[in-house]
Amino acid sequence: MTIKFGVIGLGNRGSKFAIHSLIPHPEIEVVMVSDVTGNHFDMFEERNIPQTKDYHELLKNPEVEAIFIATPDGTHGEIVLEAIKYQKHIICEKPLEITEEKVRELEIALVNYEKVFLVGYVLRYAPLYAKAKELLKSGIIGDIYLANGIDHIHYGGYAFFHDWHRTKEKSQSLLLQKSSHSLDILNWMIDSEPIQVAGLGGLDVFGAKGAIKKFGKPLDAPLNCKTCPIQFECEESIININRHKQVNWQDDWPDNCVFDSEIDVQDNQALLVNYQNNVKLTYSICQFSAYYRREFQFFGHKGELYFDDERNQIIVNDRLKREEMVYTVVDNGGHGGGDDEMIQEFLYCVEGEMTPRSDLRSSASVTRLVLSAQEAIDTNQIVKIQKGEG
């Protein structure tokens, strides 16, 4: 079986996923791509894949059986709703959407939808996370009562504060854009619904506060790295990030100043979450850390389980026997091997052999968690998390 794909949104995620994961797959043919700006069209023109700036044209194409949506977060809902009209199989990049209203609209629209709908919480498919889930489910540390997650993001300035992610209007918060990956994993492993959340957060390094430290005052007008008088000295310049942090920089990467006054998403946050099954979770994210790492720790009545995505090892300590067990998991491919596994599961779902691991219910749940978490931070209140449709 060969399934014919269309890709909507050719930014960093969409173009790389198409080139490295979809096109090489023997059971997939990419027959059309779309991007409103024409971004990366040259990559597909040289492969003789038709391009359009209007995603409606792609959806109307009867040859397209399935789509991958990788547009800005606040546009996911409208594209999914249009794709439903044309009965396409859908992989929607995470997060599901950026408001409760849009999430609820999608829940209603997708009731009894007969095609596959999968949301790209790709870490569920990575071997490391799948093994940790298997161990926790086996009861190796007993009943879980406490959990902890930490996201160390050393590329926060590069990835989120130079481009559209930097404003609440476009991305809602970086809890939604970045933390939702880890919080989805925590929801999955805790195996319960989050019911209330409290939190703290700040915009302390980037935005106007950072400008005061860098320039002595907030910026009066938007600034760009390529025309900035201190572009070669500034540690957050895309030129220096590429050179010193060895982050892959492309010539077309947005270079809006990370100290612009329009920035209003927070660069550090900490949460406390209570689950229906009485598990308590602490979680924090830092967008200006010294290194990149995701860390997870679970405490059960028999012991503890810890893993991170840097060493690709799962460490289990037995509380009573004082024994340590180490499980090493091979990391293959994008997102720890999750991209390839997600595609394969999607194909199995199309054939009717299984249902998605990352589905509408789970993605709506983590979206509601992060929306409630940001509300808790903004209001300095403990917030009860809304229940979904159905």
Summary of the structure (lengths in Angstrom):
residues: 390
radius of gyration: 21.2
end to end distance: 33.6
largest distance: 62.8
contacts: 1347
relative contact order: 0.17
helix: 38%
strand: 23%
